[in-house]
Structures are given as structure tokens and as C-alpha cells.
Amino acid sequence: MATMESPRAGGYAHAELLAEPDWLWEHRDDPNLRILDCGDPAGFARAHIPGAVALLGDETAEAGVPGDWLKDPADPLHVMGSEAFGHLMARRGFSDGATVVAYDDYNGSLATRLWWVLNYHGHADVKVLNGGWQRWVDVGRPVAFRATEPKPGRFTPRPNEAIRVRRDELKACHADPDARVVNVLWPEMHQGIANPFANRRVGHIPGSVNLPIERFFVDEEIPVLKPAGKLRGVLAEAGLSPNHDTIVHCHAGVRTTMAVFAMSLLGWDRVRAYEASMAEWANRDDTPLTTDAG
């Protein structure tokens, strides 16, 4: 089934990955469109985009599934497995061939997490609402207060390991001169000054660069991504380019996906996520960490 194309804007190589509020409103009645609210269920219950379905629900909470992270309850460092994810998507009314638009009421990284997980499970026709819920409301688009139960879908996961990096590979390649490791956490965590997640160890992977995702936004209050030229400038200033293998991490693989998404918008095709991130790396004794600014 053909992908619904969104207008090419911002100078991005893959502008189809973004959905602007106007585009989403114009396509709201398309039978192939599915809108997923990746934010707080309480916020969804108060108000949401018309036609949207909440990613989180009672059954995910009861199963211990951290729905906003889409992690495996039995192995919470890693992505939700095919069976559980396929069941979750089917319960949310999604089928193979649907065009998915994801949004959240946070900083966009819950939506890009869904974008990444869907791509990991073989579904590439996914867009992220640029600016999320905050922008939808800011531009005066209608909101809904009542949720409708979606009809069950048929979703077939096809995992693609090529888009992520495991710990042992990162240990072997992080010092490779052709590789760039990007830490998208806050500077205080990169430097080892702050430890808000109570990891056993602090610091950063030797040689990694620090690039918080907030630098990708025009305005942190409404997380609209900068146009392509400015995004390239932010990445170049950090010493990054599409000519190197780039590995992105944060603490648990959520903020990570915003950086992977931004680079994918620009057409970078050598970018992977270290999904287990510092939740794994900083809680082992066999992984190198440093607080050396150099």
C-alpha cells in the first residue's frame, strides 16, 4: 500500500518522517491512518488529538510493560519482543500497511521511541508529529475528550537487528577512529557530576561526545525540530557527519531515539542506537567509563 506523503519541508532529506499539524488534520479521515498518543494516559484521558489511540492502557500496566519505553518486561534493558509488541499494536488497532503518526505531550522522545521500535519491528511507514501535543494545541487544532475502542488489527513484527548496537560490539568499536559515539544526556551526567538514575558508576564512554537533544529544537517548550541547515550545524559543531558510523545512547534508549530520528531526517544512513545505554553500561564493571573532559 502506498505511503501517504507529507509535504517536503525544512530541507530534510526524509521530510516524510515528519507530520505537521496541518497535514495531519487534512488526512484525519484517511482510513489507512492511525494516530498513537505516546504520552501519559491521564493526559490522554483529559484531551487528545481526535481519532488518536493511547499507547498505554490498563492491560500494559497490569502486565508490567513500561509502555512509554516499549521495553521487554522480562529484560527491561532491551526492546519489547515480537510477540508482546505485535499483541500491543494489534490491541491498539494497528495492522500491517497502516501509516502511523506518533505524538506525545513530553519532548517528542516518547513518540520517536515508538518510531524506532516500529522500525525495529519492520514497520517503516511511521511519522512523528512535529512539536507534538504542545504544538497541536498551540496552533488551535481541535481536541477530543472521549476515547473510542479501536477494532483489533493484525500486526506482524519483523525484527531488524541492524539498527541497534549491543554492548560487546560497542566495547570493541567505541575507540575506532571511524566511529562516533554520541551521549544525548544532560552535560552533568556526561561529566559524572550528576547521577539521577542511581547508576553504580558515573561518567561517559571514552571518546564519546555530548549532544543533548534539546539542541535539536527551535523551542524547548514546544519541541519543533530545527530546519535541516541548522540541524546539520548542530551536528557538525559536535564533530559529527554522515560519513562516520554513529552510535547514539542516553540512559535507557528513549532520548536516544530523538537523535537517531533527527539524523534520519537528514538522510544519515550509518546511525544506530545503543538501546541498553547507561542503564546497562554504567552498572557493570567491565565497561570503560571516564569523567575526563578530554
C-alpha positions as CSV (number, residue, x, y, z in Angstrom):
1,M,0.0,0.0,0.0
2,A,1.4,3.4,-0.9
3,T,2.7,5.7,1.8
4,M,0.9,8.9,2.5
5,E,3.5,11.6,1.7
6,S,3.7,14.7,3.8
7,P,4.9,17.9,2.1
8,R,8.6,18.2,1.7
9,A,9.6,21.0,4.2
10,G,12.5,22.2,6.2
11,G,15.1,21.0,3.7
12,Y,15.2,17.4,5.2
13,A,16.2,14.5,3.0
14,H,13.4,12.5,4.5
15,A,10.7,15.0,5.3
16,E,8.2,12.2,5.0
17,L,9.2,11.2,8.6
18,L,7.6,14.3,10.0
19,A,3.9,15.1,10.1
20,E,3.0,18.8,10.5
21,P,-0.4,19.6,12.3
22,D,-1.9,20.9,9.0
23,W,-1.0,17.7,7.2
24,L,-2.4,15.5,10.0
25,W,-5.7,17.5,10.1
26,E,-6.1,17.2,6.3
27,H,-5.6,13.5,6.4
28,R,-7.5,12.8,9.6
29,D,-10.3,10.8,7.8
30,D,-7.9,8.6,5.8
31,P,-8.9,5.0,6.5
32,N,-5.2,3.9,6.5
33,L,-4.1,6.5,9.1
34,R,-3.5,5.5,12.7
35,I,-2.6,8.1,15.4
36,L,-0.9,7.0,18.6
37,D,-0.7,9.1,21.7
38,C,2.5,8.0,23.4
39,G,2.2,10.3,26.4
40,D,0.7,10.0,29.9
41,P,-2.6,8.1,30.0
42,A,-4.0,10.7,32.4
43,G,-3.2,13.4,29.9
44,F,-4.8,11.4,27.1
45,A,-8.0,11.0,29.2
46,R,-8.2,14.8,29.7
47,A,-7.8,15.6,26.0
48,H,-6.2,14.2,22.9
49,I,-6.0,14.6,19.1
50,P,-9.3,13.5,17.5
51,G,-9.0,9.9,16.4
52,A,-5.9,9.1,18.4
53,V,-5.5,5.9,20.5
54,A,-3.5,5.8,23.7
55,L,-0.3,3.7,23.5
56,L,-0.6,3.0,27.3
57,G,-3.6,1.2,28.7
58,D,-4.7,-0.8,31.7
59,E,-3.5,-4.1,30.2
60,T,0.0,-2.9,29.7
61,A,0.2,-1.6,33.3
62,E,-1.1,-4.8,34.6
63,A,1.5,-6.8,32.6
64,G,4.3,-4.6,33.9
65,V,5.0,-3.3,30.5
66,P,6.7,0.2,30.5
67,G,4.7,1.3,27.5
68,D,6.3,4.6,27.0
69,W,9.7,2.9,26.7
70,L,8.4,-0.3,24.9
71,K,10.8,-2.5,26.8
72,D,10.7,-6.2,27.5
73,P,9.3,-6.7,31.0
74,A,11.5,-9.8,31.3
75,D,14.6,-8.0,30.1
76,P,14.0,-4.2,30.7
77,L,17.3,-3.2,29.1
78,H,16.1,-4.2,25.7
79,V,13.2,-3.6,23.3
80,M,9.9,-5.4,23.7
81,G,9.9,-8.8,21.9
82,S,8.0,-9.5,18.8
83,E,5.1,-11.4,20.4
84,A,4.3,-8.8,23.0
85,F,4.8,-5.9,20.7
86,G,2.7,-7.5,18.0
87,H,-0.1,-8.1,20.5
88,L,0.1,-4.5,21.8
89,M,-0.1,-3.0,18.3
90,A,-3.0,-5.2,17.4
91,R,-4.9,-4.3,20.5
92,R,-4.3,-0.6,19.6
93,G,-5.9,-1.2,16.2
94,F,-2.8,-1.2,14.0
95,S,-2.3,-3.5,11.1
96,D,0.5,-4.1,8.5
97,G,0.3,-1.4,5.9
98,A,-1.0,1.4,8.1
99,T,0.5,4.8,8.2
100,V,1.3,5.6,11.8
101,V,1.6,9.1,13.3
102,A,3.1,9.2,16.8
103,Y,3.0,12.1,19.2
104,D,3.4,12.8,22.9
105,D,3.0,15.6,25.5
106,Y,6.6,15.5,26.6
107,N,9.6,16.4,24.4
108,G,8.9,14.2,21.4
109,S,11.2,11.4,22.5
110,L,8.3,9.1,23.5
111,A,7.0,9.5,20.0
112,T,10.4,8.9,18.4
113,R,10.8,5.8,20.7
114,L,7.7,4.4,19.1
115,W,9.0,5.4,15.7
116,W,12.3,3.5,16.4
117,V,10.6,0.4,17.9
118,L,8.2,0.2,14.9
119,N,11.2,0.4,12.6
120,Y,13.0,-2.2,14.6
121,H,10.0,-4.5,14.2
122,G,9.9,-3.9,10.4
123,H,7.3,-1.2,10.1
124,A,8.8,1.9,8.4
125,D,5.7,3.9,7.5
126,V,5.8,6.0,10.6
127,K,5.7,9.7,11.1
128,V,6.3,11.8,14.2
129,L,4.1,14.9,14.8
130,N,6.5,17.9,14.7
131,G,6.0,19.7,18.0
132,G,3.8,17.1,19.5
133,W,0.7,17.8,21.6
134,Q,2.0,21.2,22.7
135,R,2.1,22.4,19.1
136,W,-1.2,20.9,18.2
137,V,-2.8,22.9,20.9
138,D,-0.7,26.0,20.3
139,V,-1.9,26.3,16.7
140,G,-5.5,25.9,17.7
141,R,-6.4,22.5,16.3
142,P,-9.5,20.7,17.7
143,V,-9.1,18.3,20.6
144,A,-11.2,15.3,21.7
145,F,-12.2,14.2,25.2
146,R,-13.8,10.8,24.7
147,A,-11.8,7.8,23.6
148,T,-13.1,5.1,21.3
149,E,-12.1,1.5,21.5
150,P,-10.2,0.6,18.3
151,K,-11.0,-2.5,16.3
152,P,-8.2,-5.1,16.8
153,G,-5.7,-5.1,14.0
154,R,-3.2,-7.7,12.6
155,F,0.4,-6.6,13.1
156,T,3.3,-8.8,12.0
157,P,6.7,-7.8,13.6
158,R,9.8,-8.5,11.6
159,P,12.8,-7.6,13.9
160,N,15.7,-5.8,12.3
161,E,18.9,-6.1,14.5
162,A,20.8,-3.9,12.0
163,I,19.5,-0.7,13.6
164,R,20.9,-1.3,17.1
165,V,24.2,-2.0,18.8
166,R,24.8,-4.4,21.6
167,R,27.3,-3.9,24.5
168,D,30.0,-6.2,23.3
169,E,30.1,-4.6,19.8
170,L,30.3,-1.1,21.4
171,K,33.1,-2.2,23.7
172,A,35.0,-3.3,20.6
173,C,34.3,-0.3,18.4
174,H,33.9,2.8,20.6
175,A,37.6,3.7,20.1
176,D,37.5,3.1,16.3
177,P,38.5,6.4,14.5
178,D,35.7,5.8,12.0
179,A,33.1,5.6,14.8
180,R,31.4,8.4,16.7
181,V,29.6,7.7,20.0
182,V,27.0,10.3,21.0
183,N,25.7,10.7,24.5
184,V,22.4,12.7,24.4
185,L,22.0,13.0,28.2
186,W,22.5,16.3,30.1
187,P,26.1,17.6,30.5
188,E,26.1,17.0,34.2
189,M,25.5,13.3,33.6
190,H,28.1,13.1,30.8
191,Q,30.6,14.7,33.1
192,G,29.8,12.4,36.0
193,I,28.6,15.3,38.2
194,A,25.0,14.1,38.5
195,N,23.6,10.6,38.9
196,P,19.8,11.0,38.8
197,F,19.2,7.3,37.9
198,A,21.4,6.0,40.8
199,N,23.8,4.1,38.5
200,R,26.6,2.2,40.1
201,R,29.2,4.2,38.2
202,V,29.2,7.7,36.6
203,G,30.9,9.3,33.6
204,H,30.8,8.7,29.9
205,I,32.2,6.3,27.3
206,P,35.7,7.3,26.5
207,G,35.8,9.3,23.3
208,S,32.0,10.0,23.3
209,V,30.6,13.4,22.6
210,N,27.8,15.1,24.5
211,L,24.9,16.4,22.5
212,P,21.7,16.9,24.5
213,I,18.6,16.5,22.3
214,E,17.3,19.9,23.5
215,R,19.8,21.4,21.0
216,F,17.7,20.0,18.1
217,F,14.6,22.1,19.0
218,V,13.7,25.6,17.9
219,D,12.0,26.0,21.3
220,E,12.2,23.6,24.3
221,E,8.6,24.5,25.4
222,I,7.2,23.3,22.0
223,P,9.7,20.7,20.6
224,V,9.7,21.6,17.0
225,L,12.8,20.4,15.2
226,K,15.1,22.9,13.7
227,P,15.3,23.1,9.9
228,A,17.8,20.9,8.1
229,G,20.6,23.5,7.8
230,K,20.5,24.3,11.5
231,L,20.4,20.7,12.5
232,R,23.4,20.0,10.3
233,G,25.2,22.9,12.0
234,V,24.4,21.5,15.5
235,L,25.7,18.1,14.5
236,A,28.8,19.5,12.7
237,E,29.7,21.6,15.8
238,A,29.7,18.3,17.8
239,G,32.1,16.8,15.3
240,L,29.5,14.5,13.7
241,S,28.9,13.8,10.0
242,P,27.1,11.3,7.9
243,N,30.5,9.9,6.7
244,H,31.1,8.1,10.0
245,D,29.4,5.2,11.8
246,T,27.4,6.9,14.6
247,I,26.2,5.2,17.7
248,V,23.7,7.1,20.0
249,H,22.9,6.4,23.6
250,C,21.2,8.0,26.6
251,H,20.2,6.3,29.9
252,A,17.6,3.8,28.6
253,G,17.2,4.3,24.9
254,V,14.4,6.9,24.8
255,R,16.1,10.2,24.3
256,T,18.5,8.2,22.1
257,T,15.7,7.8,19.5
258,M,15.2,11.6,19.1
259,A,18.8,11.9,17.9
260,V,18.5,8.9,15.7
261,F,15.3,10.4,14.2
262,A,16.9,13.8,13.6
263,M,19.8,12.2,11.8
264,S,17.5,10.0,9.8
265,L,15.5,13.2,8.7
266,L,18.8,14.4,7.3
267,G,19.4,11.2,5.4
268,W,22.2,9.8,7.5
269,D,22.2,6.1,7.0
270,R,25.1,5.0,9.3
271,V,23.3,5.6,12.6
272,R,22.4,3.0,15.2
273,A,21.1,3.0,18.8
274,Y,22.8,1.5,21.8
275,E,19.4,0.8,23.3
276,A,20.5,-0.6,26.6
277,S,22.5,2.6,27.1
278,M,23.8,3.7,30.5
279,A,21.2,1.6,32.3
280,E,23.5,-1.3,31.3
281,W,26.9,0.3,30.6
282,A,27.2,2.2,33.9
283,N,26.0,-0.7,36.0
284,R,28.8,-3.2,35.0
285,D,32.4,-3.4,36.0
286,D,33.8,-4.5,32.6
287,T,32.8,-1.4,30.6
288,P,35.0,1.7,30.4
289,L,33.8,5.0,31.8
290,T,35.6,8.3,32.3
291,T,34.9,11.7,33.7
292,D,37.9,13.2,31.8
293,A,36.6,16.1,29.7
294,G,39.3,15.3,27.1
